[in-house]
């Protein structure tokens, strides 16, 4: 028989997208009634293109029935790049002035006029180039029909280079210089704004390269670089039993080493020859067709290729590498994890009811560490880490209480690690509380990490001692399958109680031993016991939270009722209801867990027959608290509006003739042009982001042989 098998796969994707993006600065108050007022806005139109190329291969070798081995390799290149063009409009939070006579509604300024507006015409570029490599080697050997040994060796690596470039244009350098605009504004029904301008933002004789708001630059460039590598080794031994209770037992070990590094090269962009007015008209050879901004009421703006202009010699880059905010973006995290496990597989019957499942336990030992620069002391590195272990038992049982009717029960203690950037050690040199240090010296006392009044060192940054999310969970479900078809109905309930959770903005204790010599301490303070233990403002663990919910699903294929072509129709639907709450130690009011909507659902109608397939799907979710990219590429929590998105696809697969194995598929995503909306302060009126990304069409062709 055949002993060697080879699988090769290649995929290539090119997907252009367009979007209209509205981003508000925020909403200060004005007038005697403290009405909310738009502080400023950053509307863009965005054009992007995603290109992805991937290769996968598998080599399988089975020289004897007892020995099997395989090698898998996946290599993928991902490029996502595009231009953002728009006008950043400083309003209430600038030197612009709001005319009297503005209109208000429900405590919100909905229409009016701003004078002395000096908009920043922006031509930005954002790109990402990522390479992914994943390789694995698996070996299995059967000593006999009872014992099997298995080993896995794997490597995963991601290298990612990002570019974020912004170039500004205006009528003059610094607020009050150049021609200003008189800008009428009106709030729309979706929470964004439209404007009426007096200036022509496409006028190449009026607008030039400059610093309209006096930010000290006419542009900025960031080049974040990330390397992430994971090595893993797994060994397991399985013992099969001829038993009416335990069918097999598996035990083994898994060891992983992970290292992730990140750094960012950043620079101010300035004119090579600024002259006395720091202003230069854009040469015609760098100009592109004007960009329409009709969606905000402004006819258009002048446009240019920002990278071509950056490399033209008209502009220079001035490094910002020692800026504290830039230094914070450089760090390294190492994580070594040893997992020992044992699992018994169950296949039995209780009072005639078939019972299958497994019972197991994991012992997880973690050694994590991080190093990064002190952002307020060039050349000083902060290093810290922690070792911890957890025991994670689990049980999964499935009982067939009637024909094709199952009750499933699961209980487990689970662990999920925090994001590595939250573990990163980069931060500021801690401040020294001289008063506390002198008091401890005088009394002969020591630093007690549990008593904030005894802490001498106080800093900010990441937390290398951050523990993972740990939860105890219970799941119970009922499933009923119908006949020989794929039809079923199910209902499930779930609960999780968190022993440990992560608060992204709190405080914790870390070890400052690595930088103690760089601090200015009172004489003799280095002798205070535990002086190196100080606080850091940043991510921290707390121990209070839970989530619970219900989920219902049904799959109803028409072949349950009819045969032939009509049997190709079907419907699948699911809906879940989730409640969650966590209460960080420094808060008294519970908040929802980020990323979880209270209601999430999906309905899919489909038809599959003789190689033809078509489906329409509606997925929906309610409002939720989400984590998004904020100012300076930092992460921040924000209210996100729920949405309802309709997707569709149609395709055909040839099963005979010269085209056997050829498949063609057309997809349409977001047919209803649903928008992405976030808002501030739990107030849907205070829209922060409003993005219309339209409908995306994808045409795919695949061939198997």
Secondary structure, DSSP 4 states (H G I P E B T S, - for coil): ---EEEEEEEEEEEEEEEEEEEEEEEEEEETTTTEEEEEEEEEEEEEEEEEEEEEEEEEEEEEETTEEEEEEEEEEEEEEEEEEEEEEEE-TTTT-EEPSS-EEETTEEEEEEEEEE--EEEEEEEEEEEEEEEEEEEEEEESSSSEEEEEEEEEEEEEEEEEEEEEEEESSSSTTSS--EEEEEEE-TTS-EEEE-SS-TT-TTT-EES-TT--S-SEEEEEEEEEEEEEEEEEEEEEE---SSEEEEEEEEEEEEEEEEEEEEEEEEEETT-TTTT-EEPPGGGEEEEEEEGGGTEEEEEEE-HHHHHTSSSEEEEE-TT-HHHHTT-EEEEEEEEEEEEEEEEEEEETTEEEEEEEEEEEEEEEEEEEEEBTTSTT-EEEEEEEEEEEEEEEEEEEEEETTEEEEEEEEEEEEPPPHHHH---BPPPEE-HHHHHHHHHHT----TT-GGG--EEEEB--TTPPPEEEEEEEEEEEEE-TTSS-EEEEEEEEEEEEEEEEEEEEEEEE-GGGGGGS-PPTTGGGSTTTTEEEEEEEEEE--EEEEEEEEEEEEEGGGT--GGGGGEEEEEEEEEEEEEE--TT-SS-BPPTT--SEEEEEEEEEEETTEEEEEEEEEE--EEEEEE-GGG-EEEEEE--EEEEEEEEEEE--SGGGTTEEEEEEEE-TT--EEEEESTT-TTSEEEEEE---EEEEEEEE--
